[in-house]
């Protein structure tokens, strides 16, 4: 048992030393970002698949109102961006990029909904560092991670995966991408999916 | 036998730790040499001309035809880099509109963790006139100490092709005139 522990300890030290996390945190957060180190890339099992109707939900947003997925039915394609947690490195460098990509969403008649399992005050303070966001930021805090769990992207430690769902105007899931939690998804992959959807 | 294996493991980790510790890059500071950063020559002819590069496929920063190269490490995803973009466009224009600076000072950006598509989106969003380069696997970012963005370093290039870091700064640039003056002094151009 002791030897097993020692070997595991050595392996952990090895991983910490050699597998440095690659991210470029913005100076905007002034050193207030908590680095959790390298995490298990994915840690959940999807409960929906492409072609399924997207489960509806209603969640509170940082701007005060409640937002439901169903309110976009027949009007807009919807991208749901689950990110694991506020004040962490990769998450803090994902939505600010979407902030300047509104034209890419508009061009494909799509809107964006950002969701984390953090509570509203935390999300409010965190997203204020990003500048003015054009999309809804929703809190899946209580019941904790219920929407993430319904989609099958709630990890065993209570945060969500870094996942993107593209839902068409008929409310059908057209694309699912669960990214390695340590990596930011490439913008072009999402844009390609939106363009495909728009061409259908 | 067990003892030998244990000793071997300890030795292995010690050697690897030593190698890695010595390889951990730090942010460039004044007087340092630049770590080797290889960039792809831009396809746009105007940008090739701006940097004074021939039709090679790759180049390193000291090969740019200039006395002073200002490098911004940015990210499309970084709020301060977004806020800084219009101001850097102004700095570029200030340099280009000054006949004594135009050929001596060049400005480039390197997008830490940004793909070519993301860099292009950033350029289009802010109409950035100077060359931007992707660093999608963070390999350049790692070489310069995983700095927070925006990060600026300035390379002084001597006539004999040698170079050194003249300036290093984390965060947004404040006073462009003062910044240019410091660089002129440190490059021995004033």
HADDOCK unambig.tbl for C-alpha pairs under 7 A between the chains (distance, minus, plus):
assign (segid A and resid 22 and name CA) (segid B and resid 138 and name CA) 6.30 0.50 0.50
assign (segid A and resid 23 and name CA) (segid B and resid 113 and name CA) 6.85 0.50 0.50
assign (segid A and resid 24 and name CA) (segid B and resid 112 and name CA) 6.36 0.50 0.50
assign (segid A and resid 24 and name CA) (segid B and resid 113 and name CA) 6.97 0.50 0.50
assign (segid A and resid 24 and name CA) (segid B and resid 146 and name CA) 6.70 0.50 0.50
assign (segid A and resid 24 and name CA) (segid B and resid 147 and name CA) 6.98 0.50 0.50
assign (segid A and resid 24 and name CA) (segid B and resid 148 and name CA) 5.85 0.50 0.50
assign (segid A and resid 24 and name CA) (segid B and resid 149 and name CA) 6.58 0.50 0.50
assign (segid A and resid 25 and name CA) (segid B and resid 148 and name CA) 5.24 0.50 0.50
assign (segid A and resid 25 and name CA) (segid B and resid 149 and name CA) 6.40 0.50 0.50
assign (segid A and resid 26 and name CA) (segid B and resid 78 and name CA) 4.99 0.50 0.50
assign (segid A and resid 26 and name CA) (segid B and resid 79 and name CA) 6.79 0.50 0.50
assign (segid A and resid 26 and name CA) (segid B and resid 80 and name CA) 6.73 0.50 0.50
assign (segid A and resid 26 and name CA) (segid B and resid 148 and name CA) 5.33 0.50 0.50
assign (segid A and resid 26 and name CA) (segid B and resid 149 and name CA) 4.65 0.50 0.50
assign (segid A and resid 26 and name CA) (segid B and resid 150 and name CA) 6.80 0.50 0.50
assign (segid A and resid 27 and name CA) (segid B and resid 80 and name CA) 6.60 0.50 0.50
assign (segid A and resid 27 and name CA) (segid B and resid 148 and name CA) 5.38 0.50 0.50
assign (segid A and resid 27 and name CA) (segid B and resid 149 and name CA) 5.31 0.50 0.50
assign (segid A and resid 27 and name CA) (segid B and resid 150 and name CA) 6.54 0.50 0.50
assign (segid A and resid 27 and name CA) (segid B and resid 171 and name CA) 5.97 0.50 0.50
assign (segid A and resid 28 and name CA) (segid B and resid 79 and name CA) 6.21 0.50 0.50
assign (segid A and resid 28 and name CA) (segid B and resid 80 and name CA) 5.48 0.50 0.50
assign (segid A and resid 93 and name CA) (segid B and resid 77 and name CA) 5.23 0.50 0.50
assign (segid A and resid 93 and name CA) (segid B and resid 78 and name CA) 6.26 0.50 0.50
assign (segid A and resid 94 and name CA) (segid B and resid 77 and name CA) 6.10 0.50 0.50
assign (segid A and resid 96 and name CA) (segid B and resid 77 and name CA) 5.12 0.50 0.50
assign (segid A and resid 96 and name CA) (segid B and resid 78 and name CA) 6.34 0.50 0.50
assign (segid A and resid 96 and name CA) (segid B and resid 79 and name CA) 6.13 0.50 0.50
assign (segid A and resid 97 and name CA) (segid B and resid 76 and name CA) 5.86 0.50 0.50
assign (segid A and resid 97 and name CA) (segid B and resid 77 and name CA) 3.97 0.50 0.50
assign (segid A and resid 130 and name CA) (segid B and resid 79 and name CA) 5.52 0.50 0.50
assign (segid A and resid 131 and name CA) (segid B and resid 79 and name CA) 6.71 0.50 0.50
assign (segid A and resid 187 and name CA) (segid B and resid 118 and name CA) 6.64 0.50 0.50
assign (segid A and resid 188 and name CA) (segid B and resid 117 and name CA) 6.36 0.50 0.50
